[in-house]
Amino acid sequence: MAEKKIRWGLVATGAIAQAFARGVKQSATGELYAAASRDMEKAKKFAEEYGALHAYGSYEAMLADANVDAVYVSTPHPMHLEWVIKAFNAGKHVLCEKPAGINQWELQRMLALAAEKKLFFMEAYMYRCHPQIARLVELIREGAIGKVGTIQATFSFHAGFDPEGRLWKNDHGGGGILDVGGYTTSVARLIAGAALGKDFADPIEVKGFAALHEVTRVDTWASALLHFDGGIIATVHTGVGLSQENGVRVFGSEGSIVVPDPYAANRTHPVQGKIIVRRGGKEEVIDIPTEVTTYAFEADVAGNAIRAGRIEASAPAMTWADSLGNLRTQDAWRDSAKFVYDSETHERVCAARAANVNVVRPDAPMTYCDIKGLGKPMAKLVMGTMAARSMVHADALYGAYYEQGGNAFDTAHVYGKNSSTLLGAWVNANGIRDKVVIIAKGVHTPQCFPNVIRPQLDEQLGWLGTSYADIYMMHRDNPDIPAGEFIEALNELVREGKIRVFGGSNWSLDRVAEANAYAAKRGLQGFSVISNNLALAEMVNPVWPGSIQIHAREERDRIAGMGLTLLAWSAQARGFFVPAIARPDLRADWSLVNSWYSDDNFKRQARAIELAQKYDVEPINIALAWVMCQDFPCLPLIGPATPLELHSTLKALPVTLTPAELRYLDLEPASGA
């Protein structure tokens, strides 16, 4: 597509779509191919006015047109997720009006699919594409005003109150923070980043405030204080019910910069850039003349990236990480101001999911394992549940995992009520309890006694909203208790239907053998699973007190002979195989250094890096594949915190290492050597 014009299709035909249509007509890389509206007459009128070749009376019809290369999504905020996902599934590149989602978790889902499909995505903060912004970044990096200390950014206006209008309606993601507040956070993060030698910077602390409308409960006006590394402090202000003096001011140790019209938001005419630099009692006015609208610059930034085969834009336009950081900052602003949209409440998220359940994709890559007595296949990658902090977060993460074929979830009493409650609510909203495998764990030290198993399990089942756990694991062992006492307590729960199969986490193989010998002698059910650490990197020191690994070849051979399935925790050695965070010279993360740093492990890391090039994956994917490719059933417990991290983890699934490669990674001599 290097020379070909990008054929744009517009999803929605409102005022901002009109501005983009004018921009496309002025662009060097694109042409307006199609416009879609829910009203065919509106679509036809729009196409006639702006020169689109085709008009569609539904968004779906336009996405089905194979001639559309890229789409501009400008529906109300809460509809972005649906139509961006549908566009990606139709093979279209996407430019999505800001904010990309009403929270970071919606954007995470979009980016995970964009990465999987290898399709372009950019959040449409058009001002970032105006040459004025590139010049501002240059001035900051050149030290034009010395060391940056404070940043002031405001974007606010007074709109007449309309309870049904998108600016004011709660269900439309109304209010200032999402509508124009993101401009202020994004420009502050851009300037702070330039001052720190980066493309952008994320604040290390956010203090937010908002005046909520008494009827619709959206922010009428709001302010926030952003604290960055290097002592940089930004104050940002926004509103839809209050006119303020818009602009950006940057104050440094040797002067100041003022950008009177930083957001270059004129929808019909070119914005002539202007930057005022004050230093040493002198004022310099830097003009940045333009002949096209800001939206034309935006269309060409996206168009050039698409034609070059890139899936994201280059700074200072919004990169994926930049957009994620910006929405995280907006989330933190709202969180600090105690402002949650109705659609983000636990009850509403569950109701929305029940009305639109997650469905396993036909092309889902997950593979499965059968465990005797379980009664259902179990995904070979088991999702940890400690990361989710809210129903919105859980829904995004677990939905992404389930749609990729994942059906196994690791929970524990010691993780607390919240994680189990979120998982249970998501499972029940989808109506898939019979399709998923829930692991419950209990009796963690110092409460590791047979009589504690039942009350802890009952409490956790209550949190989960289910009558049984598919797999029950004792979280620790208590060697002072005969193994048979645990076997008796667990078999009682099996008979009552509260658990299906069971095992122990951080139990020695000798103790498991003792337990199973007791069970076999009395015709009882024994351990089917064990959950100890196994990773390509050998654990140097325990990650937690009482934790046990299975790494030596004789231990792995023994577990194979015992007929157990291993649920391997920390199977990715807590990120040791990501060279950017684990190198001999990087020692800030003491837990990583203490548990995994050794000469042999760095040799294993080097070999994983080598094989990653062969398989076109990341080194951490090779390390995870090594665990899955053992010659006994081995299911890693994974802990991605976001759909994007999950996408990265799933790349390990198709990697099938040869026996020689397995030995090579584990530093074993070559066969016959």
KOLDO-708580 format. One line per 3 residues: number of its first residue (from 1); their letters; for each residue x, y, z of C-alpha. Coordinates in steps of 0.001 Angstrom, whole numbers. Example, Ala and Ser with C-alpha at 12.3 -4.5 7.8 and 13.67 -1.06 7.14 Angstrom:
// residues 2
1> AS> 12300 -4500 7800; 13670 -1060 7140
This chain:
// residues 673
1> MAE> 0 0 0; 3069 2265 -161; 1685 4551 -2882
4> KKI> -1987 3662 -2781; -4525 6105 -1388; -6078 4914 1871
7> RWG> -9808 4437 1295; -11508 5745 4410; -14910 4714 5684
10> LVA> -16638 6766 8358; -18499 5029 11198; -21055 7777 12096
13> TGA> -21587 11088 10373; -21745 13682 13162; -19933 17009 13420
16> IAQ> -16515 15510 14180; -16876 13103 11244; -17563 16114 9033
19> AFA> -14323 17704 10242; -12391 14529 9468; -14041 14251 6047
22> RGV> -12787 17755 5199; -9362 16723 6429; -9270 13595 4276
25> KQS> -10076 15695 1206; -7029 17887 2004; -4753 14959 2838
28> ATG> -2012 13563 619; -2593 9918 1549; -6327 9333 1748
31> ELY> -9652 9509 -14; -13159 9476 1397; -14568 6207 117
34> AAA> -17662 5577 2234; -19875 7040 4935; -22168 5000 7168
37> SRD> -25061 6102 9322; -27955 4312 10979; -30096 6511 8750
40> MEK> -29573 5888 5021; -30790 9348 4069; -28238 10937 6388
43> AKK> -25516 8764 4923; -26491 9737 1366; -26609 13429 2251
46> FAE> -23212 13219 3938; -21662 11324 1011; -23004 13860 -1463
49> EYG> -21774 16844 554; -18283 15512 1227; -17679 13499 -1907
52> ALH> -17778 9961 -531; -18175 7352 -3253; -20543 5155 -1248
55> AYG> -23206 5578 1427; -24384 2864 3796; -27446 2733 6030
58> SYE> -25676 585 8610; -22166 372 10012; -22102 -3389 9429
61> AML> -22745 -2966 5711; -19832 -594 5330; -17487 -2876 7278
64> ADA> -18433 -5675 4887; -17150 -3633 1939; -13775 -5136 1041
67> NVD> -12689 -1881 -593; -12655 24 2706; -9067 67 4003
70> AVY> -9495 2032 7214; -12335 3408 9286; -12748 6491 11420
73> VST> -14932 5670 14433; -16718 8729 15848; -19714 7282 17649
76> PHP> -20334 8340 21280; -17573 7120 23632; -19367 4055 25037
79> MHL> -19887 2681 21516; -16218 2855 20521; -15330 -571 21895
82> EWV> -18068 -2359 19954; -17286 -771 16610; -13517 -837 16892
85> IKA> -13687 -4568 17651; -16062 -5131 14739; -13803 -3114 12450
88> FNA> -10763 -5182 13402; -12700 -8400 12891; -13590 -7092 9428
91> GKH> -9883 -6535 8716; -9983 -2720 8820; -7395 -334 10203
94> VLC> -8840 2069 12771; -8586 5706 13714; -10799 6079 16795
97> EKP> -12092 9387 18093; -10922 10245 21589; -11310 8956 24187
100> AGI> -10813 5498 22714; -12813 4038 25604; -14452 5260 28740
103> NQW> -11653 3567 30705; -8319 1908 30068; -9818 -1593 30069
106> ELQ> -11856 -912 26951; -8726 309 25190; -6806 -2747 26379
109> RML> -9318 -4996 24626; -9020 -2987 21403; -5222 -3021 21389
112> ALA> -4985 -6732 22151; -7058 -7474 19055; -5163 -4933 16950
115> AEK> -1909 -6628 17940; -3312 -10057 17132; -4700 -8958 13755
118> KLF> -1660 -6764 12994; -3902 -3811 12172; -3241 -117 12649
121> FME> -4873 1727 15549; -4566 5334 16657; -6553 7422 19094
124> AYM> -7644 10601 17338; -6019 13354 19370; -5592 15328 16172
127> YRC> -3599 18173 17791; -700 15764 18320; -334 15638 14516
130> HPQ> -107 19429 14051; 3495 20644 13429; 3065 23098 16306
133> IAR> 3309 20207 18751; 6476 18804 17173; 8078 22249 17531
136> LVE> 6961 22491 21167; 8615 19150 21916; 11826 20349 20247
139> LIR> 11898 23501 22375; 11463 21557 25597; 14157 19046 24650
142> EGA> 16545 21812 23595; 16231 23377 27028; 14743 26586 25667
145> IGK> 13417 27467 29143; 15844 25420 31216; 14580 22690 33498
148> VGT> 10811 22279 33358; 9122 22736 36716; 5387 23209 36226
151> IQA> 2852 22794 33433; -590 24346 33213; -3122 23016 30701
154> TFS> -6776 23976 30329; -9510 22933 27892; -12979 23910 29003
157> FHA> -16180 25389 27597; -19740 26121 28654; -22358 23997 26949
160> GFD> -26005 24509 27717; -27323 21747 29937; -29198 19042 28067
163> PEG> -29884 15887 30099; -30212 13859 26865; -27175 15364 25131
166> RLW> -23990 13299 24954; -21969 15888 26896; -24245 15530 29900
169> KND> -25688 12021 29690; -24144 9524 32097; -24714 6535 29842
172> HGG> -22966 8381 27002; -19781 8913 28995; -20538 12598 29426
175> GGI> -18624 15236 31328; -15448 17202 30814; -12764 14714 31849
178> LDV> -13509 12347 28970; -14667 14899 26414; -11806 17423 26526
181> GGY> -9933 16659 29749; -7886 14076 27891; -6316 16856 25835
184> TTS> -4963 18431 29009; -3594 15184 30450; -2084 14161 27120
187> VAR> -304 17468 26532; 971 17577 30117; 2293 14013 29787
190> LIA> 3871 14907 26423; 5691 17944 27827; 6808 16108 30969
193> GAA> 8104 13297 28794; 10034 15671 26541; 11580 17263 29634
196> LGK> 12653 13808 30836; 14018 12714 27453; 11073 10447 26609
199> DFA> 8191 10444 24139; 5809 10925 27071; 5719 10438 30832
202> DPI> 3050 8977 33066; 2403 10680 36397; 3544 8893 39519
205> EVK> 650 10412 41457; -2707 11944 40509; -4953 14041 42747
208> GFA> -8273 14737 41062; -11327 16806 41835; -14659 17168 40059
211> ALH> -17917 19048 40446; -20616 16522 39543; -23929 17625 38085
214> EVT> -26771 17036 40511; -29001 15419 37866; -26800 13358 35556
217> RVD> -23784 12961 37923; -21159 13723 35273; -18348 16203 35858
220> TWA> -19462 19738 35049; -15916 20959 35633; -12856 19272 37083
223> SAL> -9200 19792 37916; -6264 17533 38694; -2726 17731 39988
226> LHF> -242 15440 38235; 3117 14696 39838; 5870 13398 37518
229> DGG> 9429 12206 38009; 11989 14967 38203; 9756 17093 40399
232> IIA> 7579 18160 37472; 4066 19155 38509; 1145 19764 36158
235> TVH> -2216 21316 36901; -4957 20458 34420; -8460 21898 34179
238> TGV> -11478 20951 32108; -15233 21339 31930; -18366 21280 29804
241> GLS> -20258 23669 32053; -17647 26354 32653; -15754 28629 30283
244> QEN> -12094 28974 31202; -9045 30454 29513; -7828 27589 27329
247> GVR> -4159 27142 26598; -894 25604 27755; 1823 27258 29829
250> VFG> 5149 25687 30719; 7417 27221 33357; 11087 26370 33543
253> SEG> 14144 27438 35496; 15090 29980 32825; 11807 31091 31298
256> SIV> 8361 30079 30131; 6471 28909 27057; 2893 29779 26180
259> VPD> 871 27974 23507; -2330 30007 23032; -4128 27426 20861
262> PYA> -2471 24101 21693; -5347 21845 20677; -5734 23319 17170
265> ANR> -9362 22246 17215; -10847 24416 14459; -12939 22035 12377
268> THP> -13175 24039 9172; -10024 26156 8799; -6265 25667 9157
271> VQG> -4893 26574 12571; -1804 28763 12341; 519 27524 15050
274> KII> 1979 29974 17525; 4394 29421 20408; 5577 32250 22676
277> VRR> 8923 31774 24415; 9848 34171 27227; 13392 34126 28552
280> GGK> 15725 36712 30072; 13168 39492 29773; 12756 38870 26051
283> EEV> 9835 37377 24146; 10115 35351 20951; 7026 34479 18934
286> IDI> 7419 31348 16840; 4868 31036 14054; 4061 27672 12497
289> PTE> 1993 28413 9376; -223 25710 7891; -2411 25417 4817
292> VTT> -4605 22487 5865; -6743 21661 8869; -5476 19709 11852
295> YAF> -7625 16802 10681; -5715 16667 7392; -2481 16269 9348
298> EAD> -4159 13534 11365; -5357 11693 8252; -1827 11751 6836
301> VAG> -154 10596 10052; -2496 7597 10073; -2297 7142 6313
304> NAI> 1488 7175 6173; 1715 4648 8989; -766 2318 7295
307> RAG> 1011 2596 3955; 4306 1790 5663; 2809 -1349 7211
310> RIE> 3019 -38 10785; 303 -809 13336; 748 2359 15356
313> ASA> 1769 5946 14780; 5039 7549 15810; 5391 10198 18508
316> PAM> 4347 12910 19037; 1127 11415 17651; -563 8985 20024
319> TWA> 1240 5674 20254; -503 2725 21903; 1447 3106 25141
322> DSL> 727 6826 25150; -3013 6283 24739; -3029 3670 27493
325> GNL> -1131 5963 29822; -3490 8810 29078; -6617 6788 29826
328> RTQ> -4985 5452 32998; -4417 9051 34033; -8036 9941 33277
331> DAW> -9146 6866 35240; -6988 7977 38173; -8430 11496 37930
334> RDS> -11980 10160 38107; -11067 7646 40809; -9538 10356 42974
337> AKF> -12610 12525 42392; -14871 9548 43266; -16537 9747 39861
340> VYD> -17680 6411 38419; -20025 6077 35456; -23171 4062 36062
343> SET> -22070 1638 33339; -18896 863 35316; -20656 -263 38500
346> HER> -20442 -3921 39455; -24142 -4499 38847; -24248 -2790 35458
349> VCA> -21141 -4578 34182; -22655 -7933 35150; -26005 -7053 33582
352> ARA> -24319 -5958 30355; -22293 -9164 30227; -25396 -11296 30854
355> ANV> -27054 -9587 27889; -23995 -10129 25683; -22135 -13196 26903
358> NVV> -18532 -13979 26029; -18218 -16650 23342; -15197 -18798 22514
361> RPD> -13823 -17742 19146; -13759 -20350 16362; -10040 -19658 15897
364> APM> -9227 -19785 19622; -5651 -21101 20079; -6038 -22747 23501
367> TYC> -5110 -26400 23979; -6443 -28630 26753; -5575 -31352 29227
370> DIK> -7751 -34119 30696; -7492 -34797 34424; -9096 -37993 35660
373> GLG> -12251 -37285 37639; -12536 -33667 36563; -15248 -34317 33978
376> KPM> -14286 -31508 31583; -11210 -30488 29570; -8913 -27990 31294
379> AKL> -7032 -25206 29504; -3277 -25686 29453; -2759 -22075 30506
382> VMG> -4507 -21392 33825; -5559 -17796 34553; -4539 -16327 37892
385> TMA> -7087 -14096 39594; -5032 -11806 41805; -4700 -8976 39270
388> ARS> -8335 -7923 38816; -9306 -4967 40981; -12788 -4099 39725
391> MVH> -15635 -5651 37775; -14673 -3615 34705; -11115 -4950 34937
394> ADA> -12211 -8543 35570; -14703 -8486 32716; -12092 -7255 30239
397> LYG> -9387 -9702 31362; -11462 -12839 31860; -13536 -12174 28754
400> AYY> -10383 -11926 26636; -9065 -15176 28127; -12323 -17091 27685
403> EQG> -12781 -15929 24095; -9331 -17357 23346; -10459 -20726 24703
406> GNA> -9288 -20310 28295; -11498 -21976 30896; -9376 -22551 34029
409> FDT> -9079 -20075 36917; -6821 -20211 39966; -8304 -18756 43163
412> AHV> -7386 -18972 46831; -8880 -18125 50199; -5743 -16195 51093
415> YGK> -6196 -13942 48027; -9215 -12446 49755; -12878 -11957 49043
418> NSS> -12605 -9470 46174; -10817 -11662 43646; -13187 -14612 44149
421> TLL> -16262 -12371 44100; -15232 -10762 40812; -14537 -14110 39143
424> GAW> -17771 -15643 40418; -19835 -12687 39253; -18263 -12840 35780
427> VNA> -18785 -16619 35484; -22396 -16393 36618; -23169 -13435 34357
430> NGI> -21981 -15505 31403; -23827 -18624 32600; -20754 -20809 32053
433> RDK> -20162 -22483 35414; -20344 -25937 33807; -17763 -24929 31191
436> VVI> -15047 -23529 33432; -12612 -25118 35871; -12331 -23254 39174
439> IAK> -9422 -24045 41443; -9956 -23183 45110; -7066 -23150 47562
442> GVH> -7086 -23018 51350; -5330 -23886 54615; -2361 -21614 54068
445> TPQ> 217 -21550 56858; -333 -21002 59773; -3877 -22386 59375
448> CFP> -2836 -25612 57690; -5019 -28163 59496; -7601 -30664 58215
451> NVI> -10442 -29109 60218; -9836 -25715 58594; -10400 -27004 55059
454> RPQ> -14204 -27108 55213; -14962 -23673 56748; -12494 -21900 54447
457> LDE> -13835 -23714 51397; -17427 -22905 52328; -16535 -19246 52727
460> QLG> -14738 -19127 49398; -17554 -20931 47584; -19869 -18265 48951
463> WLG> -17631 -15546 47520; -17545 -17357 44191; -21299 -17864 44113
466> TSY> -20971 -21575 43344; -21699 -24832 45174; -18465 -26596 44278
469> ADI> -14841 -26216 43231; -13580 -28336 40354; -10145 -28636 41922
472> YMM> -9229 -28051 45557; -5607 -27412 46528; -4164 -27235 50001
475> HRD> -2063 -24096 49757; 665 -25424 52042; 1582 -28654 53825
478> NPD> 1857 -29242 57545; 4343 -32093 58007; 3310 -32437 61654
481> IPA> -71 -33797 60502; -194 -37337 59039; -1036 -37067 55344
484> GEF> -3909 -39500 55816; -5806 -36977 57947; -5858 -34573 55012
487> IEA> -6957 -37381 52674; -9904 -38245 54945; -11060 -34608 55155
490> LNE> -10823 -34117 51400; -12640 -37341 50528; -15523 -36265 52714
493> LVR> -15847 -33103 50594; -15649 -35170 47389; -18510 -37356 48590
496> EGK> -20592 -34268 49343; -19960 -32884 45838; -18150 -29778 47072
499> IRV> -14962 -30678 45198; -14173 -32965 42255; -10429 -33606 42445
502> FGG> -7768 -32334 44817; -4097 -31915 45454; -1523 -29839 47275
505> SNW> 391 -26688 46535; 3984 -26638 47811; 3887 -30259 48924
508> SLD> 6990 -32410 48607; 6759 -35446 46364; 7483 -37661 49377
511> RVA> 4455 -36263 51195; 2262 -36676 48094; 3428 -40296 47843
514> EAN> 2529 -40797 51522; -938 -39311 50953; -1633 -41416 47872
517> AYA> -383 -44602 49499; -2824 -44002 52348; -5662 -43382 49865
520> AKR> -4871 -46469 47767; -4759 -48741 50822; -8243 -47609 51892
523> GLQ> -9884 -47282 48473; -10052 -43494 48741; -9378 -40788 46190
526> GFS> -5816 -39487 46226; -3978 -36478 44867; -4573 -35874 41149
529> VIS> -2640 -32601 40965; 251 -30831 42596; 1108 -27147 42370
532> NNL> 4775 -26406 42891; 7072 -24063 41027; 8496 -25152 37706
535> ALA> 10163 -22657 35408; 13006 -22786 32926; 14909 -20644 35412
538> EMV> 15788 -22620 38533; 14601 -20896 41709; 17708 -19881 43671
541> NPV> 15896 -18836 46849; 12205 -19381 47673; 9882 -16688 46364
544> WPG> 7760 -17082 49523; 8407 -18940 52780; 7399 -22559 52422
547> SIQ> 7383 -22551 48632; 8746 -25592 46796; 9980 -26059 43252
550> IHA> 10243 -29102 41029; 13182 -28518 38719; 15821 -31254 38944
553> REE> 15531 -33891 36216; 15005 -36686 38751; 12102 -34759 40327
556> RDR> 10458 -34242 36944; 10921 -37908 36088; 9385 -38867 39408
559> IAG> 6293 -36704 38980; 5778 -38242 35560; 5887 -41694 37129
562> MGL> 3377 -40699 39809; 723 -39846 37214; 195 -36329 38565
565> TLL> -670 -33163 36695; 1541 -30239 37701; 1 -26785 37978
568> AWS> 3202 -24780 37794; 3213 -21432 39581; 5647 -18665 38574
571> AQA> 6133 -20618 35363; 7617 -17511 33741; 9999 -16905 36654
574> RGF> 8296 -13603 37443; 9558 -11962 34252; 13156 -13198 34376
577> FVP> 13072 -13952 30638; 12294 -10345 29709; 15801 -8972 29092
580> AIA> 14632 -5403 29632; 13970 -6117 33317; 16364 -8989 34100
583> RPD> 20059 -8451 33348; 23096 -8904 35587; 23429 -5105 35838
586> LRA> 19762 -4549 36754; 19339 -5197 40468; 16580 -2812 41603
589> DWS> 13979 -5587 41923; 15311 -7474 44925; 12741 -10283 44691
592> LVN> 13822 -10999 41110; 17509 -10874 42029; 17068 -13008 45145
595> SWY> 15019 -15776 43568; 16269 -16044 40000; 19667 -14403 39431
598> SDD> 22382 -16991 38827; 24978 -17693 36153; 23105 -20786 34969
601> NFK> 19831 -18919 34722; 21393 -16184 32624; 22770 -18910 30342
604> RQA> 19220 -20247 30030; 17967 -16734 29308; 20557 -16313 26530
607> RAI> 19459 -19585 24941; 15795 -18565 25193; 16667 -15321 23395
610> ELA> 18372 -17355 20687; 15411 -19712 20163; 12938 -16828 20273
613> QKY> 14412 -15580 17008; 13850 -18981 15409; 10195 -19162 16502
616> DVE> 9510 -15431 16009; 8294 -14959 19576; 9622 -13328 22740
619> PIN> 12134 -15081 25017; 9509 -15332 27751; 7300 -17285 25326
622> IAL> 10109 -19795 24863; 10440 -20124 28645; 6717 -20763 28993
625> AWV> 6734 -23258 26116; 9536 -25161 27896; 7190 -25683 30855
628> MCQ> 4272 -26806 28675; 6455 -29181 26645; 7510 -31360 29584
631> DFP> 6924 -35108 29163; 4192 -35126 31812; 998 -33000 32039
634> CLP> 2162 -29540 33061; -222 -26580 33127; 1362 -23196 33885
637> LIG> -470 -20718 36074; -245 -17355 34328; -884 -13926 35779
640> PAT> -1448 -11370 33013; -2926 -8179 34416; -4240 -6894 31093
643> PLE> -5600 -8240 27794; -2420 -6998 26084; -260 -9032 28472
646> LHS> -2533 -12011 27824; -2036 -11573 24072; 1714 -11695 24591
649> TLK> 1460 -14802 26793; -685 -16730 24306; 2130 -16590 21748
652> ALP> 3694 -19500 23616; 863 -21896 22735; 1926 -22851 19193
655> VTL> 5599 -23233 20145; 6457 -26945 20260; 10058 -27343 21343
658> TPA> 11975 -30404 20215; 13532 -32757 22793; 16932 -31412 21777
661> ELR> 15796 -27822 22313; 14353 -28707 25712; 17688 -30182 26787
664> YLD> 19572 -27226 25290; 17488 -24717 27252; 17965 -26681 30465
667> LEP> 21757 -26791 29992; 21720 -30574 29681; 24363 -32273 27497
670> ASG> 23357 -33007 23928; 22156 -36561 23305; 25125 -38881 22922
673> A> 27597 -36331 24281
